[in-house]
């Protein structure tokens, strides 16, 4: 099924999407998308939505099982509080990706903005995974409580730009971040440390990257041939010393 989004107000477009899902569609193609908000939000059926154009903020928020494939760039707040499903962006993406994400996959081919992975967390057996193929802005993994972030630094339109920004891992107290080719430790927050991968880490990382490479038709061996490091929190309560003790 195809929906032409040219000039369609975002609420009307999302009404059409929900009607298609309710009608039993398993594949939906959106054409001429130009900044419409909230595409795919709250969908809990295994539909695949292909977006031609640039969707607006909050793509795939609260999503619970659908797949969204964006053939262009995307904006901010992708996967906000997402429970399950998959978002694949064949370009750049903006800020605050995966906010409070509790499950599913977000795969970005190129660069991402600020505060990616903020408040990501695992929920029961769900383990969210967000992979950025390019470079990242400041506050990567901010307040991260669970799940997996992977930064490759490979597919970028800004080769002279630093791989990641400042305050990397600020307030991180759970989960893990894997970075291809190492990190700039001068830009890390004091709450985190850098470690070598174990054999189990390598196996886990390869399984995530296998999915990523399949989405973008990339060579897994090429991605894996450079060393990765992992960034972990030093404490599960990084700001514990800032709180007053409770009275007994």
Number of C-alpha atoms within 10 A of each C-alpha: 10 13 16 13 22 14 11 14 12 19 13 12 22 19 12 14 23 17 12 18 20 11 9 10 17 14 15 18 16 21 16 16 22 17 17 23 21 21 29 26 22 19 22 16 17 16 20 21 23 18 24 19 20 21 25 20 22 25 27 31 23 24 28 22 21 22 25 24 18 22 15 16 20 27 21 22 23 31 33 25 24 28 26 24 25 24 24 22 24 17 21 22 27 20 23 26 30 33 25 24 34 27 29 24 26 27 25 28 26 24 26 29 21 22 27 29 34 26 25 33 27 22 14 8 8 16 20 27 26 27 25 26 24 23 25 29 21 20 25 30 33 24 23 29 22 26 24 24 25 23 26 25 22 18 17 20 12 12 12 7 13 14 23 25 19 19 20 27 29 23 25 30 25 23 20 21 25 25 22 20 16 20 20 13 13 10 15 22 18 17 21 20 14 18 13 14 16 11 9 9 15 15 11 11 17 16 11 16 20 17 14 23 17 11 16 14 10 13 12 15 12 8 17 16 10 11 12 21 19 20 24 19 25 15 14 13 13 17 11 10 8 7 7 7 8 5 4 3
